[in-house]
Structure formats: C-alpha cells, structure tokens
Amino acid sequence: MHLLSAFVSSTLFSLAYASIGPVADLYVINKVISPDGFSRSAVLAGGTADTATMPGPLITGTKDGTFGINVINSLNDTSMLTTTSIHWHGLFQNGTNWADGPVGVSQCPIIPRNSFLYQFSVPGQAGTFWYHSHHSTQYCDGLRGPLVIYDPQDPLLSMYDIDNESTVITLADWYHTPAPSAGILPTFNATLINGLGRYSGGPNSTLAIVNVQQNKRYRMRLISMSCDPNYTFSIDNHTMTIIEADSVATNPVTVNSLQIFAGQRYSFVLTTNQPVNNYWIRANPSSGTTGFTNGLNSATLRYAGAPLADPTTNQSTTTNLLAETSLSPLLNPGAPGAPTQGGADINLNFNIVQNTTDSRFYVNGATFIPPTTPVLLQILSGAKTAQELLPSGSIYVLPRNKIVEVSIPGGSAGSPHPIHLHGQTFDVVRSAGNSTYNYVNPVRRDVVSIGRSSDNVTFRFSTYNPGPWIMHW
C-alpha cells in the first residue's frame, strides 16, 4: 500500500503455513529467493533465521490473549532498507499504541543487530489479520505474513469443520526490482498465492496447492498482502460463503467471486462438494499482466485422490461478485451518530490528488513525510496541538469519545485505492459504487476502497482509543 497518509508444469508443492506465537522470536533477514522462478534478494521473516520465508510464518493466538513478538533485525543487504519495523494490521493496540509499528508515528525503526519486543493484548478481538513492515515500502520486498486470532466460542463455528494453518490463503504482488530502486509507481512482475507464482515469459515454476478432502467445510482465510493491485478472487466450480470481513464476523453471504484490496481480509466457508479433481484458484490483478495463461495468477485446489497435475477446469461464465453493501456485522450492527449525512460530532473531508511535478500524493494539500521524531514521542514530550506536531498539515487532533465521519472523494490517479485506518474498525456508511447511505447495518472493517471519480466513500468511527493513528493507502 502506498504511503499516502493522514492522521486520524505439474504443481507438486503443497503449502500450509507453519505457525509460531503468541510468544516468539521473529527474525528479519535477507536471503535470495525465487518464488516465481526469478532469483533476487528479499526481506524475509521466520521463527529462526534458518526458517525465514516469504510470506513469513503464520502467527497465532486466541481471543483476549497476549502476544510477545521479539523482532530481531539481521538485515545486511544495502540495496534495500536495513532498518525495519512491524505493524500488526487490524489489531487495535488499545493502551499499547507504542506497539503499533509505523515508523515516524509510534516508533523509530529497528536498526541492524538490534531487537524490539512488541508486547500487547487483544481484548475482544478475533479473526484474520496480517503483519508487515511499516517502514517506507519495505514490505514490497517480502516482509509480510499472516496472523490469526482464534475464538473458541466463534458464533459461526457450526458453519465449518476445518480451520487451521492449511486454510490460510495469501495474495501478494511480487517485484523483480528491489523497492528502493523501483521508482514511485513500479509495475509488479508476478502474483504470488501462498508465496508462489509465475511471471509472463518466465519458467513453469511451482504453484501453490491447497489440499482438501471431499465433503468437508473449510474456513478459508484470504489475506491480500498486496502493495498495489486489487484482485478478483475465485475458485473454479465452487462458491464461497463470506463470514468475516477484516476480522469482523458478518452475516453469511454466498458468492462465486470477490474483489479484495490491499490489506483486506475475508473468511469464507468452502464446501468441497465437487467431484475429486484439481480446480484452479484464480486471483486476477487489477493491473500488470492479467489473465491465467500458463498458470499466471493461479494456484490449485486439490481434492485428496486427485491426480498430481495442473487443473483443466474452466472459469465460471456466470459471475456473482461480492457487493460490499451486502455485508453486515453479525454483532452490534449500526453506525454511530445521527442517521444523516454529516450527523457526527466531527465531519472530515479528505481530497486526495497526485502532484504532477513531484508525483507525490497529497491529502488536503499536504503530503506525509515521516518525521525524524515519531509523533508519539512528540506527544510524550509535551506537544498537544496540530500546530505543534510534525509533519505539518498531516496531523488531525480529535477529542476523545467523539463520533467522526470521514468522506473521501474517489478518482485520484491509479484509482480505485484502498484506505486503512489504524487503531479501530469503522462503519462504511457509503461504499464505492453506491450513492446511498446506510446507517442501520453497514459493513464494518478497517480497509475500504475509495472508488472512482463518481464516488464519495464515507465511514464513521468513535475516538475511544487514544494515540496517534495513521490513515493511509
């Protein structure tokens, strides 16, 4: 996700994520990898230096539990950033803002041969999350991985039989050029599903396999770890019943495809009621090389007993694409504030434009440049007003326990873009592609597409969680 910010062959490889946590070391190292057949140095994470991978290991915990992840920086490749940080995407960090991770906001970067212990609790939180570097564009060089918090009393537990390391599916764009030298708007070379993929003109590299048994119900946890494109995701001959959006349990909605933006997560129930066979898993990107020729943008769903071969299935000609407006929270639905436009205590409008001179993106005339002194440290040192805090023009000071409405017109260069707010979820009262407002039961999440030029995506949240929280794409 761009750092545009404001505050407020036969496929024989099966991948199931090895898990660590909730208390563990996480080593960050450089290593040459070739996930799509092209070799390059990357930034990897692992429970040990020898087991570091891209994506990193699955980190797991349980609802209301405590995490202690000691991040050890062993980076030494100067073609990429050698300092680092980790953001725990979707976790509220209520009372532990210092552990949120973004460099320049809540912490200084971790320097090589040093470590940083992220210790935090997750009261009331369960679902699908992920972790990644929050230091410039470092996660595009590989530092990203899944995080799942399990709820033994999940209210939707009766809908599925299997939910474990084997049911996590990650999507990522992959670049053959290291991020620091790739330019402002680089083009990615491959889509990786569970860390494997192919690129146009490249070899028939190994593709990921998701193994299943016939006549079971799987809770698949789909995570977009993309830096830029969104993906249209589907599995041939199968439907998906959505039961979670960005860690928020939803009323079930059944579709056969969905669009997922960078940072978003969905859980869906996959019922394996088809004949024993191999089926294509498809993730068509919004940019770059699209389509599925020679296994591009693809992985395999393999039923037990199916041949060890690539699928020969065809994509459905009938599309039932998930509409964001069809999703609603299973528990405590409803947006805070009065059920009218502007019916919040504080109403903010953020206009996003790209400057044609410097190619930077600006929010209400300001572009975010991480300060040398993190915002949290500025506050702890006595700064209290937006005028006192750096970076100038990018800080919005909000009073505690108020309702905030944010409106963001779409249509900026490269649209549609996702917006992510740290420290809380929000209720999307107006979604992209819609002109109507829903205050009764809007989707609740932490990443939303701001759509195209005809859109004015609007969401609400309450300022119950004190601290400096970054909003960015």
Secondary structure, 3 states (H helix, E strand, C coil): CCCCEEECCCCCEECCCCEECCEEEEEEEEEEECCCCCCEEEEEEECCHHHCECCCCEEEEECCCEEEEEEEECCCCCCCCCCECCEEECCCCCCCHHHCCCECCCECCECCCCEEEEEEECCCCCEEEEEECCCCCHHHHCCEEEEEEECCCCCCHHHCCECCHHHEEEEEEECCCCHHHCCCCCCCCEEEECCECCECCCCCCCCEEEEECCCCEEEEEEEECCCCCCEEEEECCCCEEEEEECCEEEEEEEECEEEECCCCEEEEEEECCCCCCEEEEEEEECCCCCCCHHHCCEEEEEECCCCCCCCCCCCCCCCCECCHHHCCECCCCCCCCCCCCCCCCEEEECCEEECCCCCCEEECCECCCCCCCCHHHHHHCCCCCCCCCCCCCCCCCCCCCCEEEEEEECCCCCCCCEEEECCCCEEEEECCCCCCCCCCCCCEECEEECCCCCCEEEEEEECCCCCCCEEEC
